[in-house]
Amino acid sequence: MLIEILNYLLNVLWWIIFVQFVLSILIAFNVINTHSDFVRSVWRALNVITEPIYRPFRRILPDLGAIDLAPMAVLVTMGILQTIVLPALYRATLPYAI
């Protein structure tokens, strides 16, 4: 049960990071701008959610200027968690679930 909740939360986080990525591209190419109150509030909310997750990765990864590798590193880590760690935990706790 707990493993399923963790998997669900990781899926929600994946979508949050994806929406933030798309929004950052739209802002960078001036398709939308942050002068709009709605865009600014969505952008700030996404940053508040993701910044604590990105921070440890940004300390480790090299600074490449305008290119931020933290979201990609988070997505790779989440992929490893979802495909390797969570299934292994599920199999390890399966005999105790009865």
N, C-alpha and C positions, 0 to 999 in steps of 0.2 A: 504494500500500500504506500509506504513512504517512498519507495523507489519510483512508483508510478507518478507520485506528486512531484518528485524531483525532475523526472523526465518531462512532465507537463510544463513545469517552470522553465526548464531549459528551452523548450519549444517557444514559449512566450518571449523569453529573452532573445532568442534568435530573430523573431519577428521585430522586436524593438530595435535591435541593431540594424536589421535590414531597412526598416523605415528611416532610421537616422542616416544611413548611408545614402539612400535615394534622396532624402531631403537635403543632405549636404551637397550632393551633385547639383540639384536644382538651384540651390542658393549660390553655389560657385559659378554656375553659368548664367546667373541672373534671370532664370526663368521665373522664380519667385524671389521675393526679397523679405528681409526681416523687418521692414517698416510696417507690414501688416501685423496687427495685434494677434491674430490667430496663428500665423506662422511663427511669430516670435515666441508665443506661449508654448506651442508644440515643441519648438526647437529647445527652449529652456527645459521643458519637462523631460525630454529625451536625454539631454545632457546631464540633468540631475540623476536620472536613473542609471546611465551608463558610466559616468565619470568614476565612481568608486570601483567599478569593475575594471576599467581601463588603466587606472593609476598604477597598480602593481606591474602590469605589462609594460607600461611606458618607462618605468624605472629600469627595466631589464633591456628593452629593445633600444637599438641605436637611434639617435635623432637624425631623421632624414629631411628635416625642414618641413615642407608643406605636405609630405607624404606621411600619413599616420598608419603605422602597421598594427597598432593595438587592437582595432576591431577584428582584423584578420586573425591575429593571434588568439583572441578570445573565441572566435568561431571555431578555430582548429581545436582549441582546448575543449570546447563544448562538444565537438564532434567526437573526440576521443572519449570523453565522459559518457556520451550517449551510446557509442558503439562498443566500447570495451569495458569500462568500469561499471556502469550500471547493470548491464547483463551479467557480469561476473558476480556482482553483489546479489542480484536476484537469484542466480543459481546457487550461491552460497547459503542464502537464507531460505531456500525452497523447502528443505526438510523440516524447518521449524515453523512453516506457515500453517501446518495442519493442526 
